[in-house]
Amino acid sequence: MLAGCIASGDNKHVLHYDSGERLGALVQRSSFDHSLLTEARKAGAEVIEGERVTNVEFDQQAVVVSTDKGQYRSDVVIGAGGTHDLVAKKSGLNPGWKPDHVVLSYVVEHEFPETVMDDYFTTKRRLFFHLGFKGNDGYGWVFPKERHLNVGFGALSSTNSNLKQVFLDYVKFCQDLRIVPPFSVSKMQAALIPMRRILPRVWRARCMLVGDAAGFINPINSEGIQYAIESAEIAARVTSKMVRSRDFSNSNCLEYQNACMAQFGRRLNGLRFLSKMILKHSTLVIKSAENDPILKDLALKMLQNAGNVAENKRKLINRFIRNLVVNTVQKKH
Ligand SMILES: Cc1cc2nc3c(=O)[nH]c(=O)nc-3n(C[C@H](O)[C@H](O)[C@H](O)COP(=O)(O)OP(=O)(O)OC[C@H]3O[C@@H](n4cnc5c(N)ncnc54)[C@H](O)[C@@H]3O)c2cc1C
């Protein structure tokens, strides 16, 4: 994908990115997940499909995982069940997400002929983000893939009780603007994304939580795949060490949490304030960046999670405040 727009919720202020540089990559989730599974099999994992985990119990010697088809006894369990992970619940690490920790998102994916996709999104596959659509504390997105269009809207579930209607309005809004081709939303999906909090503790004896189960999500752009993979790699390394040494004491699992926080967790926590600030003042931020190439570039970098994120965050906040002050002073004179 070689072009994109970050826009205010009413589409009146738009930051256009079209330098010819690759802005990111979009894939079909099913084929991406399938390729991960193939890699896991190649690496020697035994994959058991078609079984639902129904219970997880811990004792001094082992973890017992029950499914709708059987039972498994193991030295260690890794909770990788996403937002509603049962391991997180049964281990007592997460009794349930609070409404202001989760974003509720609605999404539809529709297939179109490639020629229609080219007409609407060009061969560069121009994508769109609309921040603060209809005053909601969230954003809508239009992600054009090769032949599939993915349109969604997500916001804190605590802020609006009718986000489904906001999503439907967003699709219509994009169609009225002719940003997306006409289609009717027949099958939509809803999902919770735990993007406002990493669990204070992501381990207990013989147990580690990875990915969404732990709340490892970037609060700026809702990306979690990278952290699911990174945390899983760390959990695999720690598990392998425990199994080799037959030492399942707490200190090994604590090492998992420390490594995750050092590698990406502290950075994600540090983005929460910025995420709130951008969503609260989305129109002001975009308006300000429209006339400021430096701020515009910083906004893209934050969305791409590119470069030195902590440094870019600091620069973006400073630049935004500076622009606000300059505008206020200019208005007074
Ligand atoms: C609408 C939407 C758009 C997103 N867009 C992006 C994006 O563009 N980029 C990005 O990086 N991230 C995106 N994310 C976030 C991303 O999907 C997650 O962060 C990522 O999938 C987390 O991976 P995971 O393995 O922790 O959990 P999941 O991908 O949710 O996988 C959990 C798996 O566990 C299985 N499972 C759960 N419970 C049980 C059970 N009891 N028994 C057996 N199996 C079980 C589930 O079926 C599932 O296969 C998006 C999320 C949503 C909802």
The ligand as a Tripos MOL2 file, in Angstrom:
@<TRIPOS>MOLECULE
LIG
   53    58     1     0     0
SMALL
NO_CHARGES

@<TRIPOS>ATOM
      1 C1        -11.1680   -5.5060   13.7720 C.3       1 LIG1
      2 C2         -9.7450   -5.7230   14.1700 C.ar      1 LIG1
      3 C3         -8.7380   -5.2410   13.3570 C.ar      1 LIG1
      4 C4         -7.4110   -5.4300   13.7140 C.ar      1 LIG1
      5 N1         -6.4330   -4.9810   12.8740 N.ar      1 LIG1
      6 C5         -5.1490   -5.2220   13.1780 C.ar      1 LIG1
      7 C6         -4.1120   -4.8300   12.2780 C.ar      1 LIG1
      8 O1         -4.3690   -4.2460   11.2210 O.2       1 LIG1
      9 N2         -2.8260   -5.0950   12.6250 N.ar      1 LIG1
     10 C7         -2.5140   -5.7280   13.7860 C.ar      1 LIG1
     11 O2         -1.3190   -5.9380   14.0640 O.2       1 LIG1
     12 N3         -3.4730   -6.1010   14.6530 N.ar      1 LIG1
     13 C8         -4.7770   -5.8890   14.3700 C.ar      1 LIG1
     14 N4         -5.7430   -6.2790   15.2520 N.ar      1 LIG1
     15 C9         -5.3440   -6.9230   16.5070 C.3       1 LIG1
     16 C10        -4.9220   -8.3510   16.2380 C.3       1 LIG1
     17 O3         -5.9610   -9.0380   15.5800 O.3       1 LIG1
     18 C11        -4.5990   -9.0490   17.5660 C.3       1 LIG1
     19 O4         -3.7530   -8.2290   18.3380 O.3       1 LIG1
     20 C12        -3.9040  -10.3760   17.3290 C.3       1 LIG1
     21 O5         -4.7050  -11.2180   16.5350 O.3       1 LIG1
     22 C13        -3.6130  -11.0400   18.6750 C.3       1 LIG1
     23 O6         -3.1970  -12.3550   18.4660 O.3       1 LIG1
     24 P1         -3.4830  -13.4500   19.5740 P.3       1 LIG1
     25 O7         -2.8330  -14.6910   19.0720 O.co2     1 LIG1
     26 O8         -3.1190  -12.9320   20.9230 O.co2     1 LIG1
     27 O9         -5.0700  -13.6480   19.6080 O.3       1 LIG1
     28 P2         -6.0490  -14.0960   18.4560 P.3       1 LIG1
     29 O10        -5.5410  -13.7490   17.1190 O.co2     1 LIG1
     30 O11        -7.3860  -13.5780   18.8850 O.co2     1 LIG1
     31 O12        -6.0420  -15.6850   18.5370 O.3       1 LIG1
     32 C14        -6.6300  -16.3850   19.6060 C.3       1 LIG1
     33 C15        -6.9640  -17.7710   19.1460 C.3       1 LIG1
     34 O13        -7.3500  -18.5650   20.2820 O.3       1 LIG1
     35 C16        -8.5000  -19.3190   19.9310 C.3       1 LIG1
     36 N5         -9.2640  -19.5750   21.1580 N.ar      1 LIG1
     37 C17        -9.7880  -18.6800   22.0410 C.ar      1 LIG1
     38 N6        -10.4180  -19.3240   23.0460 N.ar      1 LIG1
     39 C18       -10.2810  -20.6650   22.8010 C.ar      1 LIG1
     40 C19       -10.7160  -21.8290   23.4890 C.ar      1 LIG1
     41 N7        -11.4080  -21.7760   24.6170 N.pl3     1 LIG1
     42 N8        -10.3890  -23.0260   22.9580 N.ar      1 LIG1
     43 C20        -9.6740  -23.1220   21.8120 C.ar      1 LIG1
     44 N9         -9.2260  -22.0380   21.1140 N.ar      1 LIG1
     45 C21        -9.5330  -20.8300   21.6160 C.ar      1 LIG1
     46 C22        -9.2630  -18.3990   18.9760 C.3       1 LIG1
     47 O14       -10.1500  -19.1630   18.1810 O.3       1 LIG1
     48 C23        -8.1290  -17.8110   18.1590 C.3       1 LIG1
     49 O15        -7.7810  -18.6220   17.0740 O.3       1 LIG1
     50 C24        -7.0840   -6.1090   14.9120 C.ar      1 LIG1
     51 C25        -8.0980   -6.5940   15.7240 C.ar      1 LIG1
     52 C26        -9.4170   -6.4120   15.3600 C.ar      1 LIG1
     53 C27       -10.5100   -6.9690   16.2470 C.3       1 LIG1
@<TRIPOS>BOND
     1     1     2 1
     2     2     3 ar
     3     2    52 ar
     4     3     4 ar
     5     4     5 ar
     6     4    50 ar
     7     5     6 ar
     8     6     7 ar
     9     6    13 1
    10     7     8 2
    11     7     9 ar
    12     9    10 ar
    13    10    11 2
    14    10    12 ar
    15    12    13 ar
    16    13    14 ar
    17    14    15 1
    18    14    50 ar
    19    15    16 1
    20    16    17 1
    21    16    18 1
    22    18    19 1
    23    18    20 1
    24    20    21 1
    25    20    22 1
    26    22    23 1
    27    23    24 1
    28    24    25 2
    29    24    26 1
    30    24    27 1
    31    27    28 1
    32    28    29 2
    33    28    30 1
    34    28    31 1
    35    31    32 1
    36    32    33 1
    37    33    34 1
    38    33    48 1
    39    34    35 1
    40    35    36 1
    41    35    46 1
    42    36    37 ar
    43    36    45 ar
    44    37    38 ar
    45    38    39 ar
    46    39    40 ar
    47    39    45 ar
    48    40    41 1
    49    40    42 ar
    50    42    43 ar
    51    43    44 ar
    52    44    45 ar
    53    46    47 1
    54    46    48 1
    55    48    49 1
    56    50    51 ar
    57    51    52 ar
    58    52    53 1
@<TRIPOS>SUBSTRUCTURE
     1 LIG1         1 GROUP 0 **** ****
